[in-house]
Amino acid sequence: MQKIFRCENCQRGMHVVGSTGLGKEVERVVRCPYCKTKNKVMWPKGDKFNVQRIATR
């Protein structure tokens, strides 16, 4: 599973990648890799994820 979204603060793109999420989606906190702001994303409960930078401005 993967989701692409923008940081609420700096508006730069992030790519959130994890396993095939089959569980119910809950709100999780993701830190922006650029400005370290906490962002909220819907992600399957209990699934681990990685946040990657993408080239956006």
CORRALIN-V7943 format. One record per backbone hydrogen bond with DSSP energy under -1.0 kcal/mol. CO is the residue of the C=O (numbers start at 0). NH is the residue of the N-H. Records with the same first field share a line. If there is no record, write none. Layout:
CO = NH  NH
//
This chain:
0 = 17
2 = 15
4 = 13
11 = 6
12 = 53
13 = 4
14 = 51
15 = 2
16 = 49
18 = 20
23 = 44
25 = 42
27 = 40
29 = 38
31 = 35
36 = 31
38 = 29
40 = 27
42 = 25
43 = 46
49 = 16
51 = 14
53 = 55
//
